[in-house]
Amino acid sequence: MVYYFTTNVVSPPMTIFMGFDKHENEDLIRWGWPEDLWFHVDKESSAHVYLRLRPGQTLDDIPSAVIDDCAQLVKHNSIKGSKMNEVDVVYTLWSNLNKTPNMDVGQVGFHDNKVVRKVRVEKKINEIIKRLEKTKVEKQNVDFRAEREERDSKERDNLKAIQRQQKQKEKEELKRKEEMSRLKSYDSVMKNENMQTNQVLYCIFIFLLQ
């Protein structure tokens, strides 16, 4: 089971989701998207919460209100963290998660600690959790692999379309340059022909005057 939430503190709203247990977390780790931002309570067990970024959105341009929604949801879904007055929540892009064979189920590390962000979260139980809970949707038997493969297929199709457009532009530009070159060559020929014709007419004129 996967829990989906909607954060409407931005427009258009963004999707937040998390797995039901550590086994679903494994699937989310394996089949995450490059657009996914991962959240977890630092040094404590908690839910793995993900934020689905918009195309082109980066780690550093996410509104603080959205970060706060995700961080509060992580804290709320941590057995120890939910009872603490404040905790640190770490977050990073899914692509920075490092899963090795010797790790326990649901456990992850990072490829690069320099691209891991941390935010201090105070207990606000609160309107944030109540607001997010109102948007909660539960989905059974989510096929994470199929969703990722569909996402990748669409990306490949978009890339091919962009490449076709680029090739068409290059073809049109080459044709334009060839046409310009042809016109310049034609103009040059016409000028030479005009000069030769003028010379002939001048000679005839001089001859008639004699």
Secondary structure, DSSP 8 states (H G I E B T S, - for coil): -EEEEEE-SSSS-EEEEEESSHHHHHHHHHS--TTEEEEEETTS----EEEE--TT--TTSS-HHHHHHHHHHHHHT-TTGGGSSEEEEEEEEGGGEE--TTS-TT--EES-GGG-EEEEEE---SHHHHHHHTT-EEESS--HHHHHHHHHHHHHHHHHHHHHHHHHHHHHHHHHHHHHHHHHHHHHHHHHHHHHHHHHHHHHHHHHH-
